[in-house]
Amino acid sequence: MQYIIDACTVINLLHIDEDEFLLKNLQKLEFSICKEVYDEINKNVFKKLQKITPYPKERHKEIEIKLNYFRLCIHRDESYKDLDEEVSELLNYSKKNGEYQSMLLSFYLNTFNRTRVIFYTDDSPAQKKFIPYLQHHKIGYIEDSVDLLITLYRHNDGFSTTDLKRFLSLLYHEYASEISALEKLLQNFEIPKSEIRNSEFSEMVSRLRYSINKLELEVVAKLYSQVKERRNKYSSIFEVLIKFSDFFRSNISSDFLIKINQHIEFVDSRPFYKF
């Protein structure tokens, strides 16, 4: 089995890791990442720290050290890119982002190394898009951070049930804290005087507030895209939402947050098998 991991998943693991506990367990698996994915990680991993005052310099240094491991996981042989044209056509996918590069590598490893692949990503649209192709062509599977944490727990003696609950809770907090901060800003948002009689503007604010309150993350993401596309019309709303661009970029679904909470409960009520 070959393991591939995407940028968002790595970034979250780097932020919830304590004393390199997860990193040491990850090293026991045979991971590969694309150069493009590593570049995404390196570009975005410190953005969460920028919201902290004063800036956590020691935490920054810790993450820089951990990044060295993922640099070593880069799949240096880029022969897999020779499949670009036919895989792109097969997937009917024009973006050349990290998720696509990971799929390209998955097809390559399965075809030439004759191994099944597990691709870890929390990106909901990517999962829905690529799962049918991985299954149909017998390439492998897509799993998420919850599945990865359970795998690490089951196959490592030093990974206790207490550790599993803690890391699942930390993973939930990574997303919940962003949602809570966004909800607070939207609730405190004051419609500019120039827009008070603009029913379309007010409706957008109301829809955003309602959707984030109901944890309808897919709806919030669509509204964000609409605001972004018409930023001149919704400039003051856009100034609020752009602060959470990394969160929107991660494409997390409401179902994923529900899954995290369910699995926190499962640790006690339906324990995961461990010899």
C-alpha positions as CSV (number, residue, x, y, z in Angstrom):
1,M,0.0,0.0,0.0
2,Q,1.2,3.5,-0.9
3,Y,0.1,6.6,1.0
4,I,-0.4,10.0,-0.5
5,I,-1.3,13.1,1.6
6,D,-2.6,16.6,0.6
7,A,-1.6,20.0,1.8
8,C,-4.6,20.8,4.0
9,T,-4.3,17.5,5.9
10,V,-0.6,18.1,6.5
11,I,-1.1,21.6,7.6
12,N,-3.7,20.5,10.2
13,L,-1.5,17.7,11.4
14,L,1.4,20.1,11.9
15,H,-0.7,22.5,13.9
16,I,-2.2,19.8,16.2
17,D,1.0,17.8,16.7
18,E,2.5,17.9,20.1
19,D,6.2,17.1,20.8
20,E,6.4,15.5,17.2
21,F,4.2,12.7,18.4
22,L,2.2,12.4,15.2
23,L,5.2,13.0,13.1
24,K,7.1,10.1,14.7
25,N,4.1,7.9,14.0
26,L,3.7,9.1,10.4
27,Q,7.3,8.2,9.7
28,K,6.4,4.5,10.0
29,L,4.1,4.8,7.0
30,E,5.4,5.1,3.4
31,F,4.1,8.6,2.4
32,S,4.6,10.4,-0.8
33,I,3.7,14.0,-1.7
34,C,4.0,16.0,-4.9
35,K,6.3,19.0,-5.2
36,E,3.2,21.2,-5.8
37,V,1.6,19.9,-2.6
38,Y,4.8,20.7,-0.6
39,D,4.8,24.2,-2.0
40,E,1.2,24.7,-0.9
41,I,2.1,23.5,2.6
42,N,5.1,25.8,2.8
43,K,3.1,28.7,1.5
44,N,0.1,28.3,3.8
45,V,1.2,26.6,7.0
46,F,2.2,29.7,8.9
47,K,-0.9,31.8,8.0
48,K,-2.7,30.6,11.2
49,L,0.1,31.8,13.3
50,Q,-0.2,35.3,11.8
51,K,-3.5,35.7,13.6
52,I,-1.8,35.3,17.0
53,T,-0.5,38.3,18.9
54,P,2.3,38.3,19.8
55,Y,3.5,36.2,16.9
56,P,4.6,32.7,18.3
57,K,8.2,32.6,17.0
58,E,9.0,29.3,18.9
59,R,5.9,27.6,17.3
60,H,7.1,28.9,13.9
61,K,10.5,27.3,14.5
62,E,8.9,24.0,15.5
63,I,6.8,23.8,12.4
64,E,9.8,24.7,10.2
65,I,11.7,21.7,11.7
66,K,8.8,19.4,11.1
67,L,8.5,20.6,7.5
68,N,11.9,18.9,6.8
69,Y,10.2,15.5,7.1
70,F,7.6,16.3,4.5
71,R,10.3,17.7,2.2
72,L,12.0,14.3,2.3
73,C,8.6,12.7,1.3
74,I,8.5,14.6,-2.0
75,H,8.2,12.2,-4.9
76,R,11.3,13.4,-6.8
77,D,10.8,11.2,-9.9
78,E,8.4,13.3,-11.9
79,S,7.8,10.7,-14.6
80,Y,4.2,10.6,-13.3
81,K,3.6,13.9,-15.1
82,D,4.0,12.1,-18.4
83,L,0.4,10.8,-17.7
84,D,-0.9,14.4,-17.4
85,E,-2.7,14.7,-20.7
86,E,-4.5,11.4,-20.6
87,V,-5.4,11.4,-16.9
88,S,-6.6,15.0,-17.2
89,E,-8.9,14.0,-20.0
90,L,-10.0,10.9,-18.1
91,L,-10.9,12.9,-15.0
92,N,-12.4,15.8,-17.0
93,Y,-10.4,18.1,-14.7
94,S,-8.6,21.2,-15.9
95,K,-7.2,22.5,-12.6
96,K,-3.5,21.7,-12.0
97,N,-3.7,22.0,-8.2
98,G,-2.3,19.8,-5.5
99,E,-5.3,17.4,-5.5
100,Y,-4.9,16.8,-9.2
101,Q,-1.2,16.3,-8.9
102,S,-1.8,13.7,-6.2
103,M,-4.3,11.9,-8.3
104,L,-1.8,11.9,-11.2
105,L,0.8,10.3,-8.8
106,S,-1.9,7.8,-7.6
107,F,-2.5,6.6,-11.2
108,Y,1.2,6.4,-11.8
109,L,2.1,4.4,-8.6
110,N,-0.8,2.0,-9.1
111,T,0.1,1.4,-12.8
112,F,3.8,1.1,-12.6
113,N,4.5,0.0,-9.0
114,R,1.4,-2.2,-9.0
115,T,0.2,-1.0,-5.6
116,R,-3.0,0.3,-4.2
117,V,-3.1,3.9,-3.0
118,I,-4.7,5.7,-0.1
119,F,-5.0,9.4,-0.7
120,Y,-5.7,11.4,2.4
121,T,-7.6,14.7,1.9
122,D,-10.2,16.6,3.9
123,D,-11.3,18.5,0.8
124,S,-15.0,17.5,0.3
125,P,-15.3,18.5,-3.4
126,A,-12.1,16.6,-4.2
127,Q,-13.4,13.5,-2.5
128,K,-16.7,13.6,-4.4
129,K,-14.9,14.2,-7.7
130,F,-12.1,11.6,-7.5
131,I,-13.5,8.7,-5.4
132,P,-15.5,7.3,-8.4
133,Y,-12.4,7.2,-10.6
134,L,-10.2,5.6,-7.9
135,Q,-12.8,2.9,-7.4
136,H,-13.7,2.3,-11.0
137,H,-10.0,1.9,-12.1
138,K,-9.1,0.0,-8.9
139,I,-6.4,2.6,-8.1
140,G,-7.2,2.8,-4.3
141,Y,-9.2,4.9,-1.9
142,I,-9.7,8.4,-0.5
143,E,-9.7,8.8,3.2
144,D,-9.5,11.9,5.6
145,S,-7.7,13.1,8.7
146,V,-10.0,11.1,11.0
147,D,-9.2,7.9,9.1
148,L,-5.5,8.7,9.3
149,L,-5.5,9.3,13.0
150,I,-7.3,6.0,13.6
151,T,-4.8,4.2,11.4
152,L,-1.9,5.6,13.3
153,Y,-3.6,4.6,16.6
154,R,-4.3,1.1,15.5
155,H,-0.8,0.4,14.3
156,N,1.3,2.0,16.9
157,D,1.7,0.6,20.5
158,G,2.5,4.0,22.0
159,F,-0.7,5.6,20.6
160,S,-3.2,5.3,23.4
161,T,-7.0,5.9,23.3
162,T,-6.4,9.1,25.3
163,D,-4.0,10.2,22.5
164,L,-6.6,9.4,19.9
165,K,-9.4,11.4,21.6
166,R,-7.1,14.3,22.2
167,F,-6.0,14.6,18.6
168,L,-9.5,14.2,17.3
169,S,-10.6,16.9,19.6
170,L,-7.7,19.2,18.5
171,L,-8.6,18.5,14.9
172,Y,-12.2,19.5,15.5
173,H,-11.0,22.7,17.3
174,E,-8.8,23.6,14.3
175,Y,-12.0,24.1,12.2
176,A,-14.5,25.0,15.0
177,S,-12.4,27.9,16.1
178,E,-12.3,29.4,12.6
179,I,-16.1,28.9,12.2
180,S,-16.7,30.5,15.6
181,A,-14.5,33.5,14.8
182,L,-16.2,34.0,11.4
183,E,-19.7,33.7,13.0
184,K,-18.7,36.3,15.6
185,L,-17.5,38.8,12.9
186,L,-20.7,38.3,10.8
187,Q,-22.9,38.8,13.8
188,N,-21.1,42.0,14.7
189,F,-21.0,43.2,11.1
190,E,-22.8,46.5,10.6
191,I,-24.3,47.2,7.2
192,P,-22.8,50.4,5.8
193,K,-25.2,53.4,5.7
194,S,-24.8,53.5,1.9
195,E,-26.2,49.9,1.7
196,I,-29.0,50.1,4.2
197,R,-31.6,50.3,1.5
198,N,-29.9,47.8,-0.7
199,S,-32.1,44.7,-0.2
200,E,-29.6,42.4,-2.1
201,F,-26.8,43.5,0.2
202,S,-28.8,42.9,3.3
203,E,-30.0,39.5,2.0
204,M,-26.4,38.4,1.5
205,V,-25.5,39.3,5.0
206,S,-28.6,37.5,6.4
207,R,-27.9,34.4,4.3
208,L,-24.3,34.3,5.5
209,R,-25.3,34.7,9.2
210,Y,-28.0,32.0,8.9
211,S,-25.8,29.5,7.1
212,I,-22.8,29.8,9.4
213,N,-25.1,29.6,12.5
214,K,-26.7,26.4,11.1
215,L,-23.2,25.0,10.2
216,E,-24.1,24.8,6.5
217,L,-20.5,25.1,5.4
218,E,-21.1,24.2,1.8
219,V,-23.7,27.0,1.5
220,V,-21.3,29.5,3.2
221,A,-18.5,28.5,0.7
222,K,-20.8,29.2,-2.2
223,L,-21.8,32.6,-0.8
224,Y,-18.2,33.4,-0.3
225,S,-17.5,32.6,-3.9
226,Q,-20.4,34.9,-5.0
227,V,-19.1,37.7,-2.8
228,K,-15.5,37.2,-4.1
229,E,-16.7,37.3,-7.7
230,R,-18.6,40.5,-7.1
231,R,-16.3,42.0,-4.6
232,N,-16.9,45.6,-5.9
233,K,-20.6,45.2,-5.1
234,Y,-20.0,43.5,-1.7
235,S,-16.6,45.2,-0.8
236,S,-17.3,45.5,3.0
237,I,-18.5,41.9,3.3
238,F,-15.5,40.7,1.3
239,E,-13.2,42.4,3.7
240,V,-14.6,40.3,6.5
241,L,-14.6,37.0,4.5
242,I,-11.2,37.3,2.9
243,K,-9.6,36.9,6.4
244,F,-10.9,33.3,6.3
245,S,-9.7,32.5,2.8
246,D,-7.6,29.6,4.0
247,F,-10.6,28.1,5.7
248,F,-12.7,28.4,2.5
249,R,-9.8,27.0,0.5
250,S,-9.8,23.8,2.6
251,N,-13.4,23.0,1.4
252,I,-14.4,21.3,4.7
253,S,-18.0,19.9,4.8
254,S,-20.4,19.9,7.7
255,D,-20.4,16.1,7.4
256,F,-16.7,16.1,8.2
257,L,-17.1,18.0,11.4
258,I,-20.0,15.6,12.4
259,K,-17.7,12.7,11.6
260,I,-15.0,14.0,13.9
261,N,-17.4,14.3,16.8
262,Q,-18.9,10.9,16.1
263,H,-15.5,9.3,16.2
264,I,-14.6,11.0,19.5
265,E,-17.6,9.3,20.9
266,F,-16.7,6.0,19.2
267,V,-13.4,5.8,21.1
268,D,-15.4,4.9,24.2
269,S,-18.7,3.6,22.9
270,R,-17.4,1.6,19.9
271,P,-13.6,1.2,20.5
272,F,-11.4,0.6,17.5
273,Y,-9.7,-2.8,17.4
274,K,-6.2,-2.8,18.6
275,F,-4.3,-6.0,19.4
